[in-house]
Amino acid sequence: MLRRIEPEVGAWYEHTDLQTLFEVVFIDDEGENIGIQYFDGEIEELELDAFIRMPLCKVDQPEDWSGPYEMDNDDIFENDFGDFPPGNHTPALSDEYESAIMHILDE
């Protein structure tokens, strides 16, 4: 027998037939419509009856936060500033900035 799952805002579910992950992001005041956001960022609104009929299982929130941002592993570890030029980052320069920051915080 298939167990029906009630929607819960903030909870993550897996559609077992389609193997897709989504989070319930809202339930309207009347409890008739449910907003879900798939792991890839797509948003959909469902009627409560449609949600209850879906083959679902409740799952933990995915650890990989990059899904809706269409990022691959290389993007996660890149920055927009590029690498520091060699020889331009010295401990003395860091100490200078640190003491200026400490001076501001002490005032």
Disulfide bonds with the S-S distance in Angstrom:
none
